[in-house]
Amino acid sequence: MIYVIATVELIDGKRGPYLEELNKIIPTVRAETGCLEYGPAMDVMTEIPVQEPVHENAITIMERWTDLQALNVHLNTPHMKTYRDAVKTFVKGLKIRVLQPLECR
């Protein structure tokens, strides 16, 4: 299993239009073979001293996939190309982390 944390930095004022496009593909992505979890989240202000500053124009997509092969298939689907084309004018930057869980003993 792998986890993906994709942080999408949006242009000011584009959160609403971006989320409209993202919500269009979520059911299709969740139905993909190998998708275990896929959903957006946003920063929340807390009083936890070590928390990073809140990024008001960022949406983080939390993903869980059975393996890298499933993720690679997902990234090359027609609906992801359509999504990327639809949101490219809303996105300022993108960072992706792919993680593999460790077994703790």
TORMARBA-65978 format. One record per residue (C-alpha): x, y, z; residue in three letters. Coordinates in steps of 0.02 Angstrom, whole numbers. Layout:
<rs>
{x = X	y = Y	z = Z	resn = ALA};
...
</rs>
This chain:
<rs>
{x = 0	y = 0	z = 0	resn = MET};
{x = 55	y = 179	z = -32	resn = ILE};
{x = -5	y = 349	z = 22	resn = TYR};
{x = -4	y = 506	z = -83	resn = VAL};
{x = -14	y = 681	z = -12	resn = ILE};
{x = -43	y = 805	z = -153	resn = ALA};
{x = -43	y = 988	z = -102	resn = THR};
{x = -120	y = 1102	z = -231	resn = VAL};
{x = -79	y = 1287	z = -208	resn = GLU};
{x = -217	y = 1390	z = -285	resn = LEU};
{x = -221	y = 1565	z = -356	resn = ILE};
{x = -312	y = 1686	z = -240	resn = ASP};
{x = -500	y = 1674	z = -260	resn = GLY};
{x = -497	y = 1509	z = -357	resn = LYS};
{x = -540	y = 1385	z = -218	resn = ARG};
{x = -726	y = 1375	z = -265	resn = GLY};
{x = -699	y = 1344	z = -452	resn = PRO};
{x = -559	y = 1222	z = -414	resn = TYR};
{x = -665	y = 1120	z = -293	resn = LEU};
{x = -807	y = 1114	z = -421	resn = GLU};
{x = -691	y = 1029	z = -545	resn = GLU};
{x = -613	y = 916	z = -414	resn = LEU};
{x = -784	y = 858	z = -354	resn = ASN};
{x = -827	y = 805	z = -532	resn = LYS};
{x = -690	y = 673	z = -534	resn = ILE};
{x = -693	y = 609	z = -355	resn = ILE};
{x = -824	y = 472	z = -383	resn = PRO};
{x = -733	y = 412	z = -539	resn = THR};
{x = -565	y = 408	z = -451	resn = VAL};
{x = -636	y = 316	z = -301	resn = ARG};
{x = -705	y = 184	z = -420	resn = ALA};
{x = -534	y = 152	z = -498	resn = GLU};
{x = -452	y = -16	z = -469	resn = THR};
{x = -327	y = 4	z = -327	resn = GLY};
{x = -400	y = 163	z = -252	resn = CYS};
{x = -427	y = 140	z = -66	resn = LEU};
{x = -454	y = 323	z = -20	resn = GLU};
{x = -461	y = 489	z = -111	resn = TYR};
{x = -521	y = 653	z = -40	resn = GLY};
{x = -480	y = 836	z = -14	resn = PRO};
{x = -437	y = 924	z = 148	resn = ALA};
{x = -388	y = 1101	z = 198	resn = MET};
{x = -281	y = 1174	z = 335	resn = ASP};
{x = -362	y = 1212	z = 503	resn = VAL};
{x = -294	y = 1341	z = 624	resn = MET};
{x = -251	y = 1266	z = 793	resn = THR};
{x = -151	y = 1315	z = 945	resn = GLU};
{x = -27	y = 1172	z = 921	resn = ILE};
{x = 143	y = 1258	z = 931	resn = PRO};
{x = 234	y = 1149	z = 803	resn = VAL};
{x = 100	y = 1163	z = 670	resn = GLN};
{x = 155	y = 1239	z = 506	resn = GLU};
{x = 72	y = 1403	z = 458	resn = PRO};
{x = -101	y = 1384	z = 382	resn = VAL};
{x = -102	y = 1394	z = 192	resn = HIS};
{x = -268	y = 1475	z = 150	resn = GLU};
{x = -252	y = 1445	z = -36	resn = ASN};
{x = -202	y = 1262	z = -25	resn = ALA};
{x = -304	y = 1104	z = -45	resn = ILE};
{x = -223	y = 940	z = 6	resn = THR};
{x = -284	y = 782	z = -77	resn = ILE};
{x = -260	y = 630	z = 33	resn = MET};
{x = -244	y = 469	z = -65	resn = GLU};
{x = -216	y = 286	z = -25	resn = ARG};
{x = -179	y = 159	z = -163	resn = TRP};
{x = -146	y = -27	z = -163	resn = THR};
{x = 21	y = -2	z = -253	resn = ASP};
{x = 122	y = 109	z = -368	resn = LEU};
{x = 53	y = 24	z = -522	resn = GLN};
{x = -125	y = 77	z = -475	resn = ALA};
{x = -64	y = 255	z = -445	resn = LEU};
{x = 24	y = 261	z = -613	resn = ASN};
{x = -132	y = 198	z = -702	resn = VAL};
{x = -234	y = 331	z = -610	resn = HIS};
{x = -117	y = 470	z = -662	resn = LEU};
{x = -137	y = 423	z = -845	resn = ASN};
{x = -326	y = 404	z = -853	resn = THR};
{x = -427	y = 514	z = -972	resn = PRO};
{x = -525	y = 590	z = -827	resn = HIS};
{x = -365	y = 648	z = -743	resn = MET};
{x = -307	y = 731	z = -905	resn = LYS};
{x = -476	y = 818	z = -919	resn = THR};
{x = -463	y = 872	z = -736	resn = TYR};
{x = -286	y = 941	z = -757	resn = ARG};
{x = -340	y = 1038	z = -912	resn = ASP};
{x = -492	y = 1107	z = -820	resn = ALA};
{x = -396	y = 1168	z = -667	resn = VAL};
{x = -233	y = 1229	z = -743	resn = LYS};
{x = -287	y = 1413	z = -736	resn = THR};
{x = -330	y = 1396	z = -549	resn = PHE};
{x = -168	y = 1313	z = -493	resn = VAL};
{x = -15	y = 1409	z = -437	resn = LYS};
{x = 88	y = 1257	z = -388	resn = GLY};
{x = 83	y = 1072	z = -347	resn = LEU};
{x = 184	y = 964	z = -227	resn = LYS};
{x = 164	y = 777	z = -214	resn = ILE};
{x = 231	y = 657	z = -84	resn = ARG};
{x = 219	y = 469	z = -110	resn = VAL};
{x = 240	y = 371	z = 51	resn = LEU};
{x = 251	y = 189	z = 99	resn = GLN};
{x = 199	y = 139	z = 275	resn = PRO};
{x = 328	y = 62	z = 390	resn = LEU};
{x = 296	y = -90	z = 494	resn = GLU};
{x = 320	y = -49	z = 677	resn = CYS};
{x = 363	y = -184	z = 800	resn = ARG};
</rs>
